[in-house]
């Protein structure tokens, strides 16, 4: 079996007002169902040991977490090598519940935007109020990044993690590097 690879082979850019880097392979599972149902909650929180997120939240610690995607969908994060095991645990917890859990790890790409100007870089591309008092770590948005769908959360006060479709990885990386180009800081007068 071949080794897993990221969409862009670990692409990164440290030239500009923020550091842009592709995240190493990440396990990602889409869980669809009634998020208030006991079996769905157990399927999500059991294997991850992470608290169930509410609307617009991401509870992420390292490679493990739960992100609220919509009223009936979570993005479950886990180490890439653990996806099969986590899926098996989820399927067992779901039992006969009307729900779907599917591995989407290889269909997605993920990037980090780091630095004191990370909010500016993201604000140039997404129609979201990213002011420090309006968007904080633990919050999650599923939105558009220029012309493509994307989702993101803040890892800490100066770091965003972005998830997009793997087929759009180069476009998203290019968007981020252009938005972070040297001298592109937003000036307030």
DRENROGU-365372 format. One line per 4 residues: their letters; for each residue y, z, x of N, C-alpha, C, O. Coordinates in steps of 0.1 Angstrom, whole numbers. Last residue first. Example, Ala and Ser with C-alpha at 12.3 -4.5 7.8 and 13.67 -1.06 7.14 Angstrom:
// DRENROGU-365372
sa> -22/71/128/-11/71/137/0/79/129/11/80/134  -57/78/132/-45/78/123/-33/78/132/-33/85/142
// end
This chain:
// DRENROGU-365372
xxxx> 545/91/-64/559/92/-60/566/103/-67/578/106/-65  513/87/-50/521/93/-61/535/95/-56/537/101/-46  491/62/-41/502/70/-38/510/75/-50/512/67/-60  457/59/-34/467/59/-45/479/68/-41/477/79/-38
xxxx> 446/41/-6/448/54/-12/459/52/-23/467/43/-22  439/20/10/439/18/-5/441/31/-12/438/32/-24  436/20/37/449/19/32/450/17/17/460/14/12  403/6/39/414/14/45/427/10/39/430/-1/36
xxxx> 385/6/7/390/-1/20/401/7/26/409/14/18  372/14/-15/374/24/-5/380/18/8/381/25/18  368/-8/-30/376/2/-36/380/13/-26/389/20/-27  350/-21/-13/363/-27/-15/373/-16/-21/384/-15/-16
xxxx> 328/-4/-16/334/-6/-3/348/-12/-4/356/-9/4  322/-7/-44/326/6/-38/333/5/-24/343/12/-22  316/-34/-46/327/-28/-54/332/-15/-47/344/-14/-45  293/-35/-29/305/-42/-26/317/-37/-33/328/-36/-27
xxxx> 275/-19/-44/279/-15/-30/292/-22/-26/301/-16/-20  274/-34/-68/279/-21/-68/284/-16/-54/294/-10/-53  262/-58/-57/274/-59/-64/281/-45/-64/293/-44/-61  237/-47/-48/247/-53/-38/261/-54/-44/270/-51/-38
xxxx> 226/-38/-72/229/-29/-61/239/-35/-52/248/-28/-48  216/-50/-94/230/-50/-93/235/-42/-81/247/-40/-79  189/-46/-95/193/-60/-94/208/-61/-92/213/-71/-88  188/-19/-100/185/-23/-87/190/-38/-85/195/-41/-74
xxxx> 214/-4/-120/202/-13/-119/200/-18/-105/210/-22/-98  225/28/-107/227/15/-113/214/7/-113/204/12/-108  240/58/-102/228/51/-104/231/38/-112/239/38/-121  258/78/-79/258/68/-88/244/62/-90/237/60/-80
xxxx> 274/108/-71/261/101/-70/261/91/-82/264/95/-93  302/120/-52/296/114/-65/283/107/-61/281/102/-51  319/146/-38/308/137/-37/303/133/-51/300/141/-59  337/167/-37/341/155/-30/330/145/-29/330/135/-21
xxxx> 325/189/-51/339/185/-54/344/172/-47/354/166/-52  292/176/-56/301/187/-53/315/181/-55/317/170/-60  280/157/-71/272/165/-64/279/178/-60/274/189/-61  289/144/-102/294/149/-90/284/159/-84/279/168/-90
xxxx> 274/113/-115/277/128/-116/283/132/-102/282/125/-93  269/83/-134/272/91/-122/275/105/-125/277/109/-137  258/50/-141/259/64/-145/262/72/-132/258/68/-122  266/17/-153/263/27/-143/263/41/-148/269/43/-159
xxxx> 268/-18/-160/266/-4/-164/262/4/-153/255/0/-143  295/-39/-146/280/-35/-148/279/-21/-153/288/-12/-151  320/-46/-138/313/-54/-148/299/-50/-151/292/-57/-159  332/-15/-132/337/-29/-132/329/-37/-142/331/-34/-154
xxxx> 310/3/-144/316/2/-131/320/-12/-129/311/-21/-125  307/20/-175/308/8/-168/314/10/-154/324/18/-153  286/49/-181/298/40/-184/296/27/-177/285/22/-174  278/81/-184/272/68/-184/283/58/-189/288/60/-200
xxxx> 284/110/-166/289/99/-174/281/87/-172/276/84/-161  284/146/-163/277/133/-162/283/122/-171/287/125/-182  291/176/-145/294/167/-156/287/153/-153/285/150/-141  285/189/-122/277/193/-134/280/184/-146/272/184/-156
xxxx> 318/190/-110/304/190/-107/296/196/-119/300/205/-126  342/176/-134/338/185/-124/323/184/-121/315/178/-128  370/163/-147/356/159/-143/352/167/-132/358/167/-121  394/176/-151/388/169/-162/373/165/-160/365/164/-169
xxxx> 406/185/-128/404/195/-139/397/189/-151/395/196/-161  406/163/-112/398/174/-108/396/184/-119/386/191/-119  403/132/-130/411/143/-125/403/155/-122/393/158/-129  390/111/-141/383/118/-130/392/128/-123/390/132/-112
xxxx> 384/96/-170/394/105/-164/387/114/-154/379/123/-157  370/64/-167/368/78/-170/379/86/-163/383/82/-152  363/35/-163/372/40/-173/369/54/-177/366/57/-189  359/28/-128/353/33/-140/364/38/-150/373/45/-146
xxxx> 373/20/-105/362/12/-110/357/16/-124/350/8/-131  391/38/-96/395/24/-96/385/15/-103/388/4/-108  377/62/-97/387/59/-107/392/45/-108/395/40/-118  362/61/-73/355/59/-85/365/56/-97/362/48/-106
xxxx> 384/64/-54/375/52/-53/368/50/-67/368/39/-72  394/88/-62/402/76/-63/394/64/-63/396/55/-71  373/106/-56/377/104/-70/386/91/-72/384/85/-82  372/104/-28/360/98/-36/365/96/-51/361/87/-57
xxxx> 389/113/-9/394/103/-18/383/97/-27/385/86/-33  374/131/6/385/136/-2/391/126/-11/398/130/-21  339/121/2/352/123/9/363/127/0/361/128/-12  315/97/-8/318/110/-2/332/110/4/336/100/10
xxxx> 292/84/-29/306/82/-25/311/96/-21/312/105/-29  259/72/-29/268/83/-28/282/78/-24/283/69/-15  237/54/-51/247/54/-40/254/68/-41/255/74/-51  206/38/-61/215/49/-62/224/50/-49/220/46/-38
xxxx> 189/17/-84/194/19/-70/204/31/-72/209/33/-83  159/10/-103/172/15/-101/176/16/-86/167/16/-77  133/3/-104/142/-5/-112/156/-1/-110/166/-7/-116  117/22/-93/119/10/-85/128/0/-93/131/-11/-87
xxxx> 119/43/-113/123/45/-99/126/32/-92/137/30/-85  110/46/-138/120/35/-136/125/35/-121/135/29/-118  83/55/-156/88/55/-143/98/43/-141/93/32/-143  87/70/-188/83/59/-180/90/59/-167/102/64/-165
xxxx> 79/84/-218/83/88/-205/78/77/-196/66/73/-196  87/89/-252/83/79/-242/88/85/-228/99/89/-227  75/103/-283/84/102/-272/78/92/-262/67/88/-263  64/122/-306/69/108/-306/79/107/-295/91/110/-297
xxxx> 37/142/-294/51/140/-298/55/126/-297/51/118/-288  12/148/-285/13/137/-295/27/136/-301/29/129/-311  21/157/-254/10/157/-263/11/145/-272/12/134/-268  41/165/-235/45/158/-247/34/157/-258/37/157/-270
xxxx> 26/176/-215/35/185/-223/39/178/-236/41/185/-246  13/153/-205/5/165/-210/14/173/-219/9/178/-230  35/139/-197/26/133/-207/18/144/-213/16/145/-225  45/155/-176/53/153/-188/44/148/-199/46/152/-211
xxxx> 24/154/-158/27/167/-163/36/165/-176/34/172/-186  25/127/-152/13/133/-157/16/146/-164/11/149/-175  51/126/-140/48/118/-152/35/124/-159/35/125/-171  46/141/-117/56/146/-127/53/139/-140/54/145/-151
xxxx> 27/125/-104/24/138/-108/33/144/-119/28/150/-128  43/102/-100/30/101/-107/26/115/-112/22/116/-124  65/112/-84/67/106/-97/54/106/-105/54/110/-117  65/122/-58/60/130/-69/60/124/-83/56/131/-92
xxxx> 78/105/-41/64/106/-39/57/115/-50/45/114/-52  105/109/-49/98/96/-51/83/98/-51/76/92/-59  113/140/-65/110/132/-53/102/120/-56/94/120/-65  132/133/-96/122/140/-88/120/133/-75/124/122/-73
xxxx> 150/133/-126/150/130/-112/139/139/-105/138/151/-108  152/118/-157/146/129/-149/145/125/-135/139/114/-132  175/112/-180/171/107/-167/165/118/-160/172/128/-156  170/112/-215/173/119/-203/168/111/-191/159/103/-192
xxxx> 179/105/-249/174/101/-236/179/109/-224/190/113/-224  192/108/-273/177/108/-273/171/103/-260/160/98/-259  219/108/-269/213/119/-277/198/119/-277/192/129/-281  219/100/-233/223/98/-247/216/108/-256/208/116/-251
xxxx> 215/112/-208/219/98/-209/224/94/-222/234/86/-224  217/139/-188/218/136/-202/223/121/-203/235/119/-200  195/146/-163/208/140/-166/207/135/-181/198/128/-185  179/168/-142/179/162/-155/193/158/-158/203/166/-157
xxxx> 162/169/-109/173/172/-119/170/165/-132/161/157/-134  158/168/-74/153/171/-87/164/174/-97/174/180/-94  168/165/-49/161/153/-55/156/156/-69/150/147/-75  193/189/-53/186/180/-44/181/168/-50/188/160/-57
xxxx> 196/195/-85/195/202/-73/187/194/-63/175/193/-65  213/190/-115/207/184/-104/207/193/-92/218/199/-88  221/184/-145/216/196/-138/208/191/-127/196/188/-129  247/170/-161/237/167/-152/233/181/-145/242/187/-139
xxxx> 261/162/-194/258/171/-183/247/166/-174/239/158/-178  267/150/-218/276/148/-207/274/157/-195/283/159/-187  250/174/-238/257/161/-237/267/161/-226/275/170/-224  231/196/-216/237/193/-229/244/179/-227/243/173/-217
xxxx> 199/198/-199/214/196/-200/218/193/-214/211/188/-222  176/224/-193/179/213/-202/195/210/-202/202/220/-205  171/235/-160/176/238/-174/179/225/-181/185/216/-175  143/228/-141/157/227/-142/160/229/-157/153/224/-166
xxxx> 117/223/-134/122/237/-132/137/237/-133/143/246/-127  103/199/-137/115/199/-128/120/213/-125/127/215/-115  82/203/-154/79/198/-140/91/199/-131/90/200/-119  97/216/-176/85/221/-170/83/216/-156/83/224/-146
xxxx> 118/201/-187/121/213/-179/109/218/-171/111/224/-161  105/179/-201/116/177/-191/118/189/-182/119/187/-170  85/190/-216/82/179/-208/92/177/-197/89/173/-186  100/209/-231/90/213/-222/86/203/-212/84/205/-200
xxxx> 115/191/-247/122/201/-238/112/205/-227/115/206/-215  94/179/-261/103/171/-252/110/180/-242/111/177/-230  84/200/-275/75/193/-266/83/185/-256/80/184/-244  106/208/-291/100/217/-281/92/210/-271/93/213/-259
xxxx> 134/187/-297/120/190/-299/114/199/-288/117/196/-276  158/179/-289/157/192/-295/143/196/-297/140/208/-300  155/152/-282/158/162/-271/158/176/-276/157/186/-268  133/131/-292/141/141/-298/143/152/-288/134/160/-286
xxxx> 132/105/-266/126/113/-277/137/122/-283/149/122/-279  125/94/-233/132/92/-246/124/100/-257/112/100/-257  131/96/-200/124/103/-211/132/101/-224/143/105/-225  126/78/-171/134/78/-184/125/86/-194/113/82/-196
xxxx> 127/90/-138/118/88/-150/128/88/-162/136/97/-164  128/84/-104/135/84/-117/126/81/-128/119/71/-128  128/93/-70/120/92/-82/129/94/-95/137/103/-96  144/74/-46/145/86/-55/136/83/-67/136/73/-73
xxxx> 150/64/-12/142/63/-25/142/76/-33/141/86/-27  184/74/-2/170/70/0/162/69/-13/167/74/-23  214/59/-14/206/70/-14/191/66/-11/187/55/-15  239/43/5/228/41/-4/219/54/-3/216/58/8
xxxx> 273/53/8/259/52/13/249/51/2/250/57/-8  306/54/18/297/49/8/283/48/14/282/42/25  332/76/23/320/71/29/311/67/17/309/74/8  367/66/20/355/73/15/342/68/22/342/56/26
xxxx> 386/49/30/390/62/25/379/71/20/381/83/17  371/33/59/379/33/47/382/48/43/381/57/51  339/30/69/352/24/72/360/25/59/357/18/49  313/35/65/321/46/68/335/42/72/343/50/77
xxxx> 287/24/45/300/20/51/309/33/53/311/41/44  253/14/43/264/24/43/276/18/49/276/8/56  219/8/31/233/3/34/243/14/34/242/24/26  192/10/29/200/21/35/214/17/38/220/23/47
xxxx> 182/-14/18/177/-10/31/186/1/37/187/2/50  189/-20/-8/198/-26/3/194/-20/17/201/-22/27  170/-8/-24/174/-22/-27/182/-28/-15/180/-40/-13  145/9/-3/157/9/-12/161/-6/-14/157/-15/-7
xxxx> 110/9/-4/122/6/2/133/6/-8/131/3/-20  77/23/2/89/20/-7/101/18/1/103/24/11  52/6/20/61/18/19/73/14/10/77/2/10  22/-8/5/34/-9/13/43/3/11/42/10/0
x> -12/0/8/0/0/0/12/0/9/13/7/19
// end
